[in-house]
């Protein structure tokens, strides 16, 4: 049987109280444990908890130049929906021009 654990850091975070069975994946003979958020202390915990001897640990560069945060200031809320126009309209126009070539984008708006 092969067991692949994605987000392996959750074995530590959830394994003791929230999901006790999640803390026992070594019973399934794990082959691969993946996470992007494991400091050395957590790696040591996972090696012991998952009973992995001589693991191959790959640490890569997390820098992704195509992923970034752009924070823009909007008009006061008294302008209603218009307060977002300065931010959203240029994005919408760019999407119309580039269509499928527009990069995947997530826009978070704290609407109330």
Buried (B, 14 or more C-beta within 10 A) or exposed (E): EEBEBEEBBBBBBBBEEEEEEBBEBBEEEBEEBEBEEBEEEBBEBBBEBBEBEEEEEEEEEEEEEEEEEEEEEBEEEEEEEEBBBEBBEEEEEEBEEEEEEEEEEEEEEEEE
